[in-house]
């Protein structure tokens, strides 16, 4: 409540701190007093909104809080430095509105005071209502209700004050409300700010486990609407309220009718909703709303209080964990250098229990040889200076420990309060320094060269052996990287692998070719080791090496001889492998890819391409056509594929015209080279082998190119290999081209068959179109009857078009009867637009029928569906349904297919079931003729909860179907 007027009654020195906190929160502190008589006098004179009373005053002068509340109608909040066995019993027996620790954060003061003021306002309003009631009976009833409401609010207030457990708070309040209002259920919903959803945090109803934990988007349902708008909603009957979320009723099984939803608000922020529900209509009124809103205001403060308590507790634990877990010693000294705090690590370093160090002077722990200097340094802190220096501490056991001591002063309002100090045990570092000095002498005298770099590879040290081997002195290389030794004999991948290994914290061992200061190359066995600190982070790299140049040159000579022999064997194996792959494929593109990959693999070239002659572009049968790049591999290969060269253009054109192979050592110097390729792909191609792809009898069909970026890359041995590969490839390419031509011929036949099917479909569509045109154009006396006839004809032709599409898709092979039934029935239903909501159930069946049977059954299914729609479903009130069952009857020798079609209408008329001829219409006459004559089957009609038509016929083979068709014709 802004500008609320308060009095502080506290004989403790903390009252000034409390006053400052309250004034920062916007409250007006009228006075600070220290005795009971003063507070009673000022309560009468100033009439503040609330009084903060030290609990000790009430214990010394009993009933002070009760006198203030009863005589002056002013709420009281206790102040105490701690809650213990002496204060807790007094708290539970008094009528104080709350209790605050003087060390509580400002936000805790705000929440408790606001809660007290809200409860007091409610009490005052209810008392005023009692005072203005004229009729005694109504006054008594209202007083009882008001007392009950006050009791409920006070109980809730006591729960909020006594616990920080949010679920316990909500459960207690909801149970009290449910009992007080005698309703079916109550629930508390809290907003999740991360998901912008509202969650059921607590609920009291028979189905609490079902509802608790539910999530609703903001704005959904009454509770979501209240959370979104912040406005209370009273729903008299949720069954007629579109805002109500029906999912709750369905899940819980409760028949909810009345709902009261009240927002939980902290200042202008909505944090949740309290919802009261009942099965009676118009259950809640304004009085209930006011009660629950007052309770919601109190609950909102308690929820925020619990959240703040939880956050404060987390922060406290976090800070404690940091201080207790840090690996350095921490001390807090008072202005006289006495220890007031030490962390566990600091006590451990000194060898004491932490409590044994409290109140000791830090100077008593300093080694006597350093006491004077430390005293001088400590004296600087009162002047505001910070210091950092090395000194020595004596442990409890008398051990002298070298430390680094860092300290800074602590001030508050310019008053010197003490010193915060951090000290680090550096005894291990001292020992390490000595060890490093020994290692340094060993490194200086070793015969192997050594380099030490930092974590990013900058050289910090080289030993004399390094200078003797490479000619570089320390002055030449310190501050630079080992790239100064780079010989350009290794690919970038080598160095990438080296750094990947080192960054992973692993040792890298390899034989490396490096360069001396005079440019001479040398081989060395190099080992690079990452050096890690205590946390596992790499801080340095140590590289050691041994010169093995003479040994390596001898090994290289032997290795080259062996490699030549192995290469010849690999080339022969590659040619054999390529021949096997080429003979196993008839796909032109796959054959070309095999040729290119084998050529690239054999020679280790950058790129390869195959250019095929396009005979369609030849001017006459004796000339070559254009060369087309059919396939390519290597960088930017997609830019080259599809390129065309005129006859004789470029080296490829020259090879195709002459039929001769060629090795080009440097394309830049060859006038035949077509420069456009290099410019387009951005590669500096230099060496080339170009070999013709020759038929045995009639000429060149293309050219095989193998390219590289190095000058003079290929030799005569490479040419022989490529020519051998090209000879095998030519045969494979011709075979693949012939196979592709055969496939194209087959595809042409398929296209012709598709064209025939398409024309049949178009003819059926044309017939349907003519019938529609006739239906719209013709005018006869009985127009409706005529229109019906035309519509039936359209449906029948449409069914033929549908079955034709099915058979065409199946390439006129037997089709599934269940699939046929599904397509025809849905096609007929689609044509009758008023009956598209008919449910269709078709039993799955493996039965297949021939194309001829499919045509006949399509007409039968269309007639049965049309009849069901027109006569079976015209007057029924339930959901229309068509059911189809397909069965196979009899043994293998006398197999029969039974097709059952039923609807859930009123059934067939009796005259149709009896088979009287005069009762048949055109549709049933058509069905009877098709079943008996075309399908050679039998039709039976009966009624059983709807109309049932059963057709039995024998399955036909292709040959028998053809005979039947010829017989009918």
Secondary structure, DSSP 8 states (H G I E B T S, - for coil): -TT-EEEEE--STTHHHHHHHHHHTT-EEEEEE-SHHHHHHHHHHH--SEEEEEHHHHHHSTTHHHHHHHHH--EEEEEES---HHHHHHHHHS--SEEEETTS-HHHHHHHHHHHHHHHHHHHHHHHHHHT--SHHHHHHHHHHHHHHHHHHHHHHHHHHH---HHHHHHHHHHHHHHHHT-SEEEEEEEETTTTEEEEEEEESTTHHHHTT-EEETTSHHHHHHHHH---EEES-GGG-TTS-THHHHHH-----EEEEEEEEETTEEEEEEEEEESSTT---HHHHHHHHHHHHHHHHHHHHHHHHHHHHHHHHHHHHHHHH-SSEEEEE-TTSBEEEE-HHHHHHHTS-HHHHTT-BGGGTB-GGGHHHHHHHHHTGGGT--EEEEEEEE-TT--EEEEEEEEEEEEETTEEEEEEEEEEE-HHHHHHHHHHHHHHHHHHH-SSEEEEEETTSBEEEE-HHHHHHH---HHHHTTSBGGGGB-S-S-HHHHHHHHHHHHTT--EEEEEEEE-TTS-EEEEEEEEEEEE-TTS-EEEEEEEEEE-HHHHHHHHHHHHHHHHHHHHHHHHHHHHHHHHHHHT---HHHHHHHHHHHHHHHHT-SEEEEEEEEGGG-SSTTS--EEEEEEEESTTHHHHTT-EE-TT-HHHHHHHHH---EEES-GGG-TTS-THHHHHHT----EEEEEEEE-SSS-EEEEEEEEESSTT---HHHHHHHHHHHHHHHHHHHHHHHHHHHHHHHHHHHHHHHHHHHHHHHHHHHHHHHHHHHHHH---SSHHHHHHHHHHHHHHHHHHHHHHHHHHHTTTS-EEHHHHHHHHHHHHHHHSGGGTT-EEEE-----EE-HHHHHHHHHHHHHHHHHIIIIISSS--S--EEEEEEEEES-STT-EEEEEEEESSS---HHHHTT-GGG--HHHHHHHHIIIIIS--EEEEEESSSEEEEEEE----HHHHHHHHHHH-
